[in-house]
Amino acid sequence: ATMPKSIIGSSQWLGGLWSRKEVLRSIPALILCGKRDIAFRDKELATWREAFERVEVHEFDQVGHYVQEEMGADLCPVIDMFLKSILDS
């Protein structure tokens, strides 16, 4: 309950960050999305996809909000390939 309250209490600060999102637009982004996430769904994923020019998205059907905790080392090849693609471009 504490985390959602903190996020709601930070709405003005988060809105200020979002208003400057163009600064990050050209930076390559990797999004690892758990499809069982109750906080971030398809609508939010679409917003993030639009926020970046160069975005790579991986969706995991059996994973929730904390993709890194649930997937652990299985994410290493995905992250490695993304980083290599950035270095090669």
Number of C-alpha atoms within 10 A of each C-alpha: 5 6 8 10 9 10 12 10 11 12 11 11 10 12 11 11 10 12 9 10 12 11 9 12 15 12 13 15 20 17 14 20 22 22 18 17 17 9 9 14 14 11 9 11 16 10 10 14 17 12 17 18 13 14 18 13 13 13 14 15 11 12 18 19 17 14 19 16 11 14 15 10 10 10 14 12 10 13 14 10 11 17 14 10 11 12 8 7 5
